[in-house]
Amino acid sequence: MKNTITCLSLLVLLTCGPTVQAQSNKNQIDPAKFNNPIIKEQYTGDPAALVYKDKVYLYAGHDEAPNDFNFYKMNEWVVYSSSDMKKWESHPVPLKVTDFAWAKGDAWASQVIERNGKFYWYVTVHHGSIDGKSIGIAVSDSPTGPFKDALGKALITNDMTKFTDISWDDIDPTVYIDGDGQAYLFWGNTSCHYAKLKENMIELDGPIQHIDLPHFTEAPWIHKHKNWYYLSYAYEFPEKIAYAMSKSITGPWEFKGILNELAGNSNTNHQSIIDFKGQSYFIYHNGASIPNGGSFRRSVCVDKLYYNKDGTMKRVVMTSEGIQ
């Protein structure tokens, strides 16, 4: 009986072995199909995307920190473009900190928006004479630049906001132009600020306001989908992404919870949410690139984003495959 069982087992292995092996090979993922991160030739962080005509333009800070340097080293911003969210074309560096004569360093988070054929780039830099971070504006006739200082001075400086007593609360600008033509600037760290912008996009049009959001850290991003406004932001530290919803861009905002979990091997998490050719996308960074990725050597990734019937957003699933 023992010999019979042994023979049957051998027969099963001989019969099924190749099939099982073939199925195993079939389920293996070709590393060449790993589209995340989308930029592999250099480290990039704090992504912000602009949909303009038939392309997506991706703007990011260039992480230049050497492997033994454990803080941000960022002197310039970069731009890429894509027609399908899979293949990304690199363009010459369009903007550096040195393009702002009044700034002394730190090409931190930014966003570009188009109005009347001009492209306005709102950036975070360290001010040269007013202690702390500040927000400047560059302008160009092209989404790929080159850009130049639009104002000749900072739009926002650290002495203009007193909601929190830190020198880095004036960072991470995001801009949105509402349906009535009114433009808004949102920004902040530990406190979320917003203000109206004049039509020229380089002056404030009213007082700075404050929004109270649960565990707000930084990285606000405003977008609209159907009849809802969404304010997503970095939540706690290390950072997840959470969001709130409103029927009005000025609130009140209702907190809806976590949208994106901790980004691999990075303390920060910075998002951009867009609709392009009928699909919504969540663009973010992580520090997972081998061999030297981390919190100060980040990489931009993209995954699809989906909405529930009630307008809430489904939890984003971060993948190595990315957009196929």
Secondary structure as GFF3:
##gff-version 3
##sequence-region A 1 324
A	DSSP	alpha_helix	2	27	.	.	.	ID=ss1
A	DSSP	three_ten_helix	31	33	.	.	.	ID=ss2
A	DSSP	beta_strand	43	52	.	.	.	ID=ss3
A	DSSP	beta_strand	55	63	.	.	.	ID=ss4
A	DSSP	beta_strand	76	82	.	.	.	ID=ss5
A	DSSP	beta_strand	89	90	.	.	.	ID=ss6
A	DSSP	beta_strand	95	96	.	.	.	ID=ss7
A	DSSP	three_ten_helix	97	99	.	.	.	ID=ss8
A	DSSP	beta_strand	103	115	.	.	.	ID=ss9
A	DSSP	beta_strand	118	127	.	.	.	ID=ss10
A	DSSP	beta_strand	133	140	.	.	.	ID=ss11
A	DSSP	beta_strand	148	149	.	.	.	ID=ss12
A	DSSP	three_ten_helix	158	160	.	.	.	ID=ss13
A	DSSP	beta_strand	174	177	.	.	.	ID=ss14
A	DSSP	beta_strand	183	187	.	.	.	ID=ss15
A	DSSP	beta_strand	192	197	.	.	.	ID=ss16
A	DSSP	beta_strand	209	211	.	.	.	ID=ss17
A	DSSP	beta_strand	216	225	.	.	.	ID=ss18
A	DSSP	beta_strand	228	235	.	.	.	ID=ss19
A	DSSP	beta_strand	240	246	.	.	.	ID=ss20
A	DSSP	beta_strand	254	260	.	.	.	ID=ss21
A	DSSP	beta_strand	272	276	.	.	.	ID=ss22
A	DSSP	beta_strand	279	286	.	.	.	ID=ss23
A	DSSP	beta_strand	299	305	.	.	.	ID=ss24
###
